[in-house]
């Protein structure tokens, strides 16, 4: 700063520290603070998903009998199962959810998929989508953030997100 004062007299200058991500108030880095905040958001989404899961599980038999007469095509079931799997893979990519196995649905036809099975699978798909819904907004924000960082600002670096 003295050097700059001598080099450029009468100029109003402000020194900016190289470590701009430092959070002086609580002695944590801004990155660490945001990581903890993100972890808390993931935990809240997991808790909300668990509550939804309990509610859906407890009402499954009644909902199954209520939907027995619905007409569901095997194509719709195949497409929706693939969609759920893709969504889970995206959520796992960012550490939003954990999964031990990945379910790759096989192709069903109306001939091989009886009405009872199609009803159960349709209800399973609806439940799975509802259980994943608490993670949607969080995923959208994380995905946007990661894309912005990776494409624009930090193309030479990579960011990884985990639920740990």
N, CA and C of each residue as an Amber inpcrd file, in Angstrom:
protein
   492
   0.8150000  -1.1870000   0.0000000   0.0000000   0.0000000   0.0000000
   0.8680000   1.2640000   0.0000000   2.0020000   1.2450000   0.7500000
   2.9180000   2.3900000   0.7400000   3.5000000   2.5940000  -0.6500000
   3.8300000   1.5050000  -1.3100000   4.3770000   1.5760000  -2.6560000
   3.3920000   2.2620000  -3.5950000   2.1120000   1.8510000  -3.4970000
   1.0900000   2.4400000  -4.3610000   0.8720000   3.9180000  -4.0410000
   0.9230000   4.2750000  -2.7420000   0.7710000   5.6890000  -2.3640000
   1.8640000   6.5440000  -2.9930000   3.0720000   6.0140000  -3.0270000
   4.1900000   6.7600000  -3.6090000   4.1040000   6.7770000  -5.1360000
   3.6740000   5.6640000  -5.7190000   3.6150000   5.5530000  -7.1770000
   2.5010000   6.3960000  -7.7770000   1.3590000   6.4040000  -7.1120000
   0.2010000   7.1340000  -7.6210000  -0.2740000   8.0790000  -6.5150000
   0.3150000   9.2600000  -6.4150000  -0.0680000  10.1850000  -5.3490000
  -1.4940000  10.6960000  -5.5330000  -2.1260000  10.9940000  -4.4090000
  -3.4800000  11.5640000  -4.3670000  -4.5550000  10.6440000  -4.9640000
  -4.2550000   9.3830000  -5.0860000  -5.2640000   8.4460000  -5.5860000
  -5.9030000   7.7550000  -4.3900000  -7.2070000   7.5680000  -4.4550000
  -7.8980000   6.8810000  -3.3770000  -7.8320000   5.3840000  -3.6640000
  -7.1230000   4.6650000  -2.8320000  -6.9000000   3.2390000  -3.0430000
  -7.3740000   2.4510000  -1.8380000  -7.8480000   1.2600000  -2.1000000
  -8.2400000   0.3440000  -1.0370000  -7.5610000  -0.9860000  -1.2950000
  -6.9480000  -1.5070000  -0.2650000  -6.2590000  -2.7830000  -0.3760000
  -7.2670000  -3.9070000  -0.1550000  -7.2920000  -4.8530000  -1.0750000
  -8.1680000  -6.0130000  -0.9560000  -7.2890000  -7.2240000  -0.7280000
  -7.5360000  -7.9020000   0.4000000  -6.7360000  -9.0770000   0.7170000
  -6.9440000 -10.1650000  -0.3310000  -5.9310000 -10.9520000  -0.5390000
  -6.0200000 -12.0460000  -1.5060000  -7.0180000 -13.0990000  -1.0400000
  -7.1760000 -13.2390000   0.2610000  -8.0870000 -14.2420000   0.8060000
  -9.4660000 -13.6090000   1.0170000 -10.2090000 -13.3900000  -0.0760000
 -11.5100000 -12.7340000   0.0060000 -12.6090000 -13.6650000   0.4920000
 -12.3480000 -14.9510000   0.5380000 -13.3890000 -15.8730000   0.9760000
 -13.3580000 -16.0990000   2.4800000 -12.5270000 -15.3820000   3.1650000
 -12.4130000 -15.5230000   4.6120000 -13.5920000 -14.8370000   5.2930000
 -14.1560000 -15.5040000   6.2630000 -15.2620000 -14.9590000   7.0380000
 -14.7140000 -14.6310000   8.4230000 -14.3520000 -13.3860000   8.6550000
 -13.6320000 -12.9950000   9.8620000 -14.5050000 -13.0990000  11.1090000
 -15.7900000 -12.8850000  11.0150000 -16.6620000 -12.8520000  12.1860000
 -16.5790000 -14.1200000  13.0220000 -16.6780000 -15.2640000  12.3910000
 -16.6560000 -16.4890000  13.1750000 -15.4540000 -17.3690000  12.8490000
 -14.4650000 -16.7870000  12.2430000 -13.1880000 -17.4410000  11.9810000
 -13.3200000 -18.6960000  11.1120000 -14.3710000 -18.8210000  10.3470000
 -14.5380000 -19.9230000   9.4070000 -14.4610000 -19.3460000   8.0060000
 -14.0110000 -20.1490000   7.0810000 -14.0130000 -19.6730000   5.7000000
 -15.4520000 -19.6290000   5.1970000 -15.6930000 -18.7630000   4.2590000
 -17.0310000 -18.6620000   3.6770000 -17.4110000 -19.9770000   3.0090000
 -16.4390000 -20.6500000   2.4370000 -16.7110000 -21.9380000   1.7890000
 -17.1650000 -22.9640000   2.8210000 -16.4880000 -23.0070000   3.9610000
 -16.8630000 -23.9500000   5.0160000 -18.2560000 -23.6300000   5.5530000
 -18.5520000 -22.3590000   5.7260000 -19.8810000 -21.9500000   6.1990000
 -20.9600000 -22.3750000   5.2130000 -20.7210000 -22.1430000   3.9360000
 -21.7000000 -22.5150000   2.9220000 -21.8310000 -24.0310000   2.7950000
 -20.7240000 -24.7370000   2.9680000 -20.7690000 -26.2010000   2.9270000
 -21.6350000 -26.7290000   4.0670000 -21.4890000 -26.1520000   5.2450000
 -22.3110000 -26.5660000   6.3840000 -23.7810000 -26.2320000   6.1490000
 -24.0380000 -25.0710000   5.5500000 -25.4050000 -24.6770000   5.2290000
 -26.0170000 -25.6490000   4.2130000 -25.2500000 -26.0140000   3.1930000
 -25.7180000 -26.9560000   2.1830000 -25.9970000 -28.3190000   2.8080000
 -25.1190000 -28.7590000   3.6960000 -25.3210000 -30.0270000   4.3930000
 -26.6270000 -29.9950000   5.1890000 -26.9020000 -28.8790000   5.8260000
 -28.1460000 -28.7280000   6.5850000 -29.3590000 -28.7960000   5.6580000
 -29.2740000 -28.1840000   4.4860000 -30.3780000 -28.2480000   3.5190000
 -30.6140000 -29.6810000   3.0440000 -29.5370000 -30.4210000   2.8200000
 -29.6620000 -31.8230000   2.4030000 -30.3150000 -32.6370000   3.5120000
 -29.9170000 -32.3910000   4.7590000 -30.5120000 -33.1150000   5.8940000
 -32.0030000 -32.8150000   6.0160000 -32.3770000 -31.5460000   5.8400000
 -33.8010000 -31.1770000   5.9190000 -34.6090000 -31.8650000   4.8240000
 -34.0510000 -31.8970000   3.6160000 -34.7420000 -32.5620000   2.5090000
 -34.8880000 -34.0530000   2.7970000 -33.8560000 -34.6630000   3.3860000
 -33.9180000 -36.0870000   3.7280000 -34.9830000 -36.3420000   4.7940000
 -35.0760000 -35.4530000   5.7710000 -36.1020000 -35.5990000   6.8110000
 -37.5000000 -35.4720000   6.2170000 -37.6780000 -34.5030000   5.3380000
 -38.9790000 -34.3230000   4.6940000 -39.3300000 -35.5400000   3.8410000
 -38.3430000 -36.0720000   3.1300000 -38.5580000 -37.2690000   2.3160000
 -38.9330000 -38.4630000   3.1950000 -38.2990000 -38.5870000   4.3490000
 -38.6100000 -39.6850000   5.2720000 -40.0390000 -39.5680000   5.7960000
 -40.4810000 -38.3510000   6.0830000 -41.8620000 -38.1470000   6.5390000
 -42.8540000 -38.5260000   5.4450000 -42.5540000 -38.1230000   4.2280000
 -43.4160000 -38.4780000   3.0970000 -43.4500000 -39.9930000   2.9390000
 -42.2940000 -40.6140000   3.0480000 -42.1900000 -42.0630000   2.9080000
 -43.0480000 -42.7870000   3.9460000 -42.9840000 -42.3410000   5.1850000
 -43.7920000 -42.9670000   6.2370000 -45.2810000 -42.8140000   5.9540000
 -45.6740000 -41.6190000   5.5250000 -47.0850000 -41.3760000   5.2210000
 -47.5510000 -42.2620000   4.0650000 -46.7390000 -42.3330000   3.0110000
 -47.1190000 -43.1360000   1.8480000 -47.1400000 -44.6250000   2.1740000
 -46.1640000 -45.0850000   2.9400000 -46.1140000 -46.5030000   3.3080000
 -47.3330000 -46.9090000   4.1380000 -47.7500000 -46.0370000   5.0380000
 -48.8770000 -46.3860000   5.9090000 -50.2100000 -46.3900000   5.1650000
 -50.2830000 -45.6860000   4.0590000 -51.5390000 -45.6370000   3.3010000
 -51.4920000 -46.4740000   2.0210000 -50.3930000 -47.1910000   1.8020000
 -50.2190000 -47.9320000   0.5490000 -51.3610000 -48.9120000   0.2670000
 -51.7320000 -49.7900000   1.2160000 -52.8000000 -50.7560000   0.8910000
 -54.1090000 -50.0800000   0.4730000 -54.5090000 -49.0500000   1.1880000
 -55.7660000 -48.3680000   0.8480000 -55.6690000 -47.7140000  -0.5260000
 -54.5540000 -47.0760000  -0.8030000 -54.3810000 -46.4230000  -2.1070000
 -54.3190000 -47.4520000  -3.2270000 -53.7480000 -48.6180000  -2.9430000
 -53.6750000 -49.6840000  -3.9450000 -55.0770000 -50.1530000  -4.3260000
 -55.9170000 -50.4050000  -3.3220000 -57.2780000 -50.8550000  -3.6150000
 -58.0970000 -49.7640000  -4.3050000 -57.8100000 -48.5140000  -3.9960000
 -58.5180000 -47.4070000  -4.6500000 -58.1390000 -47.2640000  -6.1230000
 -56.9530000 -47.7250000  -6.4870000 -56.4890000 -47.5270000  -7.8690000
 -56.5330000 -48.7980000  -8.7100000 -57.1770000 -49.8500000  -8.2180000
 -57.2440000 -51.1340000  -8.9280000 -57.8560000 -50.9850000 -10.3200000
 -58.8250000 -50.1430000 -10.4990000 -59.5360000 -50.0420000 -11.7790000
 -58.8980000 -49.0890000 -12.7760000 -57.7750000 -48.4880000 -12.4360000
 -57.1090000 -47.5740000 -13.3690000 -56.4900000 -48.3540000 -14.5200000
 -56.4920000 -47.7530000 -15.6860000 -55.9030000 -48.3670000 -16.8710000
 -54.5440000 -47.7230000 -17.1330000 -53.4700000 -48.4870000 -17.0160000
 -52.1180000 -47.9530000 -17.1570000 -51.3890000 -48.7420000 -18.2370000
 -50.7680000 -48.0350000 -19.1760000 -50.0540000 -48.7270000 -20.2520000
 -48.6450000 -49.1040000 -19.8040000 -48.1360000 -50.1790000 -20.3750000
 -46.7750000 -50.6210000 -20.0530000 -45.7430000 -49.6040000 -20.5320000
 -46.0380000 -48.9170000 -21.6300000 -45.1190000 -47.8870000 -22.1350000
 -44.9750000 -46.7630000 -21.1210000 -46.0860000 -46.3560000 -20.5480000
 -46.0570000 -45.3090000 -19.5300000 -45.2290000 -45.7550000 -18.3260000
 -45.4130000 -46.9840000 -17.9030000 -44.6550000 -47.5100000 -16.7590000
 -43.1730000 -47.5630000 -17.0890000 -42.8310000 -48.0800000 -18.2610000
 -41.4140000 -48.1350000 -18.6650000 -40.7840000 -46.7460000 -18.6680000
 -41.4530000 -45.8020000 -19.2970000 -40.9120000 -44.4390000 -19.3940000
 -40.7530000 -43.8000000 -18.0220000 -41.7340000 -43.9850000 -17.1630000
 -41.6750000 -43.3810000 -15.8300000 -40.6020000 -44.0320000 -14.9610000
 -40.4180000 -45.3520000 -15.0830000 -39.3520000 -46.0240000 -14.3230000
 -37.9710000 -45.5190000 -14.7490000 -37.7940000 -45.3580000 -16.0430000
 -36.5200000 -44.8270000 -16.5550000 -36.3210000 -43.3920000 -16.0670000
 -37.3880000 -42.6080000 -16.0640000 -37.3100000 -41.2290000 -15.5770000
 -36.9160000 -41.1560000 -14.1090000 -37.4840000 -42.0250000 -13.2960000
 -37.1180000 -42.0590000 -11.8700000 -35.6520000 -42.4250000 -11.7130000
 -35.2040000 -43.4100000 -12.4770000 -33.8030000 -43.8250000 -12.3710000
 -32.8630000 -42.6870000 -12.7630000 -33.1840000 -41.9800000 -13.8060000
 -32.3420000 -40.8420000 -14.2300000 -32.3040000 -39.7580000 -13.1560000
 -33.4570000 -39.4870000 -12.5710000 -33.5340000 -38.4720000 -11.5170000
 -32.6800000 -38.8950000 -10.3220000 -32.7800000 -40.1560000  -9.9260000
 -31.9680000 -40.6510000  -8.8030000 -30.4760000 -40.5280000  -9.1090000
 -30.0950000 -40.8730000 -10.3230000 -28.6800000 -40.7810000 -10.7060000
 -28.1770000 -39.3430000 -10.6300000 -28.9930000 -38.3930000 -11.0590000
 -28.6070000 -36.9800000 -10.9630000 -28.4640000 -36.5510000  -9.5100000
 -29.4010000 -36.9590000  -8.6710000 -29.3300000 -36.6100000  -7.2540000
 -28.1140000 -37.2540000  -6.5960000 -27.8050000 -38.4980000  -6.9760000
 -26.6270000 -39.1810000  -6.4180000 -25.3430000 -38.5060000  -6.8770000
 -25.3240000 -38.0050000  -8.0930000 -24.1400000 -37.3340000  -8.6400000
 -23.7000000 -36.1790000  -7.7450000 -24.6600000 -35.4710000  -7.1660000
 -24.3570000 -34.3430000  -6.2900000 -24.3850000 -34.7200000  -4.8160000
 -24.5110000 -36.0080000  -4.5250000 -24.4930000 -36.4370000  -3.1300000
 -25.7440000 -36.0610000  -2.3650000 -26.7990000 -35.7320000  -3.0740000
 -28.0400000 -35.3410000  -2.4100000 -28.7100000 -36.5640000  -1.8010000
 -28.6630000 -37.6840000  -2.5090000 -29.1850000 -38.9400000  -1.9680000
 -28.1160000 -40.0050000  -2.1090000 -28.2610000 -41.0440000  -1.3050000
 -27.3770000 -42.2020000  -1.4030000 -28.2060000 -43.3750000  -1.8930000
 -27.5760000 -44.2430000  -2.6290000 -28.2470000 -45.4480000  -3.0820000
 -27.2040000 -46.5220000  -3.2920000 -27.4890000 -47.6910000  -2.7770000
 -26.5370000 -48.7850000  -2.9210000 -26.5810000 -49.3840000  -4.3230000
 -27.7700000 -49.6080000  -4.8000000 -27.9460000 -50.2420000  -6.1070000
 -28.6650000 -49.2840000  -7.0440000 -28.3690000 -49.4470000  -8.3020000
 -29.1370000 -48.7000000  -9.2870000 -30.0940000 -49.6730000  -9.9500000
 -31.3120000 -49.2660000 -10.0610000 -32.3590000 -50.0980000 -10.6260000
 -32.5020000 -49.7600000 -12.0920000 -32.1900000 -50.7140000 -12.9310000
 -32.3780000 -50.5260000 -14.3690000 -33.6480000 -51.2930000 -14.7450000
 -34.7040000 -50.5770000 -15.0610000 -35.9510000 -51.2700000 -15.3630000
 -35.8690000 -52.0310000 -16.6750000 -36.4610000 -53.1960000 -16.6710000
 -36.5370000 -53.9360000 -17.9280000 -37.7860000 -53.4980000 -18.6640000
 -37.8130000 -53.7660000 -19.9290000 -38.9720000 -53.3760000 -20.7350000
 -40.1380000 -54.3210000 -20.4460000 -41.2870000 -53.7220000 -20.2130000
 -42.5020000 -54.4920000 -20.0000000 -43.4160000 -54.2890000 -21.1990000
 -44.2240000 -55.2860000 -21.4610000 -45.2670000 -55.1210000 -22.4720000
 -46.5980000 -55.3700000 -21.7790000 -47.6640000 -54.9360000 -22.4000000
 -48.9820000 -55.1520000 -21.7980000 -49.2620000 -56.6390000 -21.6130000
 -48.6890000 -57.4710000 -22.4940000 -48.9180000 -58.9120000 -22.4000000
 -48.1990000 -59.5020000 -21.1900000 -46.9700000 -59.0520000 -20.9140000
 -46.2140000 -59.6190000 -19.7930000 -46.5250000 -58.9290000 -18.4720000
 -47.0900000 -57.7530000 -18.5350000 -47.3820000 -56.9830000 -17.3330000
 -48.8830000 -57.0120000 -17.0840000 -49.2910000 -57.8310000 -16.1260000
 -50.7140000 -57.9350000 -15.8190000 -51.2470000 -56.6640000 -15.1920000
 -52.5650000 -56.5660000 -15.1550000 -53.2160000 -55.3750000 -14.6050000
 -52.8190000 -55.1350000 -13.1530000 -52.7040000 -56.2090000 -12.3720000
 -52.3480000 -56.0690000 -10.9560000 -50.9480000 -55.4820000 -10.8100000
 -50.0260000 -56.0130000 -11.6050000 -48.6480000 -55.5220000 -11.5360000
 -48.5500000 -54.0740000 -12.0110000 -49.2850000 -53.7610000 -13.0620000
 -49.2230000 -52.3870000 -13.5630000 -49.7830000 -51.4110000 -12.5290000
 -50.8030000 -51.8260000 -11.8010000 -51.3630000 -50.9710000 -10.7500000
 -50.3530000 -50.7540000  -9.6350000 -49.6990000 -51.8270000  -9.2070000
 -48.6970000 -51.7280000  -8.1360000 -47.5160000 -50.8800000  -8.5950000
 -47.0250000 -51.1420000  -9.8070000 -45.8880000 -50.3640000 -10.3140000
 -46.2430000 -48.8870000 -10.4870000 -47.4420000 -48.6070000 -10.9460000
 -47.8630000 -47.2210000 -11.1070000 -47.8890000 -46.5020000  -9.7560000
 -48.3860000 -47.1830000  -8.7420000 -48.4170000 -46.6070000  -7.3980000
 -47.0000000 -46.4360000  -6.8500000 -46.1440000 -47.4240000  -7.1130000
 -44.7330000 -47.3270000  -6.7030000 -44.0680000 -46.1050000  -7.3380000
 -44.3160000 -45.9050000  -8.6210000 -43.7190000 -44.7760000  -9.3450000
 -44.2020000 -43.4480000  -8.7600000 -45.4950000 -43.3490000  -8.5320000
 -46.0400000 -42.1130000  -7.9490000 -45.4310000 -41.8400000  -6.5790000
 -45.3120000 -42.8910000  -5.7650000 -44.7180000 -42.7430000  -4.4340000
 -43.2540000 -42.3380000  -4.5240000 -42.5180000 -42.9750000  -5.4300000
 -41.0900000 -42.6660000  -5.5740000 -40.8880000 -41.2120000  -5.9800000
 -41.7000000 -40.7290000  -6.8980000 -41.5950000 -39.3280000  -7.3190000
 -41.9120000 -38.3780000  -6.1720000 -42.9170000 -38.7260000  -5.3820000
 -43.2720000 -37.8700000  -4.2460000 -42.1700000 -37.8840000  -3.1830000
 -41.5380000 -39.0430000  -2.9810000 -40.4420000 -39.1380000  -2.0060000
 -39.2180000 -38.3390000  -2.4580000 -39.0150000 -38.2330000  -3.7560000
 -37.8820000 -37.4660000  -4.2860000 -38.1730000 -35.9650000  -4.3680000
 -39.4290000 -35.5840000  -4.2880000 -39.8040000 -34.1750000  -4.4810000
 -39.1160000 -33.1940000  -3.5240000 -38.8250000 -33.5400000  -2.2600000
 -38.1350000 -32.5660000  -1.4010000 -36.7340000 -32.1930000  -1.8930000
 -36.1650000 -33.0150000  -2.7450000 -34.8090000 -32.7680000  -3.2430000
 -34.7830000 -31.9300000  -4.5260000 -35.9370000 -31.7530000  -5.1640000
 -35.9990000 -31.0980000  -6.4750000 -35.4040000 -29.6910000  -6.4770000
 -35.9160000 -28.8270000  -5.6080000 -35.4620000 -27.4340000  -5.5940000
 -33.9790000 -27.3540000  -5.2300000 -33.5740000 -28.1700000  -4.2770000
 -32.1690000 -28.2080000  -3.8760000 -31.2910000 -28.6400000  -5.0470000
 -31.7220000 -29.6660000  -5.7700000 -30.9720000 -30.1300000  -6.9360000
 -30.8520000 -29.0310000  -7.9860000 -31.9490000 -28.3500000  -8.2700000
 -31.9310000 -27.2910000  -9.2880000 -30.9190000 -26.2080000  -8.9300000
 -30.8910000 -25.8120000  -7.6660000 -29.9600000 -24.7670000  -7.2330000
 -28.5130000 -25.2450000  -7.2980000 -28.2650000 -26.4600000  -6.8310000
 -26.9000000 -26.9960000  -6.8550000 -26.4290000 -27.1680000  -8.2890000
 -27.2930000 -27.6990000  -9.1290000 -26.9380000 -27.9180000 -10.5300000
 -26.6010000 -26.5980000 -11.2210000 -27.4070000 -25.5730000 -10.9970000
 -27.1390000 -24.2560000 -11.5760000 -25.8090000 -23.7040000 -11.0640000
 -25.5900000 -23.7970000  -9.7650000 -24.3530000 -23.3090000  -9.1530000
 -23.1320000 -24.0130000  -9.7370000 -23.1810000 -25.3290000  -9.8010000
 -22.0540000 -26.1100000 -10.3230000 -21.8150000 -25.7870000 -11.7940000
 -22.8780000 -25.6930000 -12.5730000 -22.7210000 -25.3630000 -13.9940000
 -22.1090000 -23.9850000 -14.1900000 -22.5600000 -23.0080000 -13.4120000
 -21.9840000 -21.6640000 -13.5170000 -20.5060000 -21.6680000 -13.1640000
 -20.1650000 -22.3420000 -12.0900000 -18.7600000 -22.3890000 -11.6820000
 -17.9010000 -23.1180000 -12.7020000 -18.3710000 -24.2640000 -13.1380000
 -17.5670000 -25.0750000 -14.0460000 -17.4450000 -24.4630000 -15.4390000
 -18.4630000 -23.7660000 -15.8950000 -18.4280000 -23.2200000 -17.2500000
 -17.8350000 -21.8220000 -17.3250000 -18.1060000 -20.9970000 -16.3610000
 -17.7260000 -19.5880000 -16.4650000 -16.5110000 -19.2290000 -15.6160000
 -16.6630000 -19.3710000 -14.3230000 -15.6800000 -18.8030000 -13.4090000
 -14.4670000 -19.6960000 -13.1610000 -14.7220000 -20.9570000 -12.9750000
 -13.6370000 -21.8540000 -12.5840000 -13.5030000 -23.0100000 -13.5580000
 -13.4040000 -22.7060000 -14.8150000 -13.3350000 -23.7560000 -15.8300000
 -12.1360000 -24.6600000 -15.6110000 -11.1230000 -24.1650000 -14.9320000
  -9.9160000 -24.9460000 -14.6970000  -9.9960000 -25.7500000 -13.4000000
 -11.0860000 -25.6200000 -12.6540000 -11.2730000 -26.3570000 -11.4080000
 -12.5840000 -27.1130000 -11.4680000 -12.7430000 -28.0090000 -10.5200000
 -13.9670000 -28.7960000 -10.4600000 -14.5120000 -28.7460000  -9.0460000
 -15.8160000 -28.6610000  -8.9190000 -16.4440000 -28.6550000  -7.6050000
 -17.1700000 -29.9750000  -7.4180000 -17.0570000 -30.5380000  -6.2330000
 -17.7480000 -31.7780000  -5.9090000 -18.5980000 -31.5350000  -4.6750000
 -19.7890000 -32.0940000  -4.6860000 -20.7140000 -31.9180000  -3.5820000
 -21.0440000 -33.2890000  -3.0250000 -21.0510000 -33.3740000  -1.7120000
 -21.3280000 -34.6270000  -1.0250000 -22.2260000 -34.3340000   0.1630000
 -22.9480000 -35.3300000   0.6350000 -23.8020000 -35.1100000   1.7970000
 -23.0710000 -35.3920000   3.1040000 -21.7760000 -35.3880000   3.0810000
 -20.9920000 -35.6380000   4.2990000 -20.3560000 -34.4010000   4.8230000
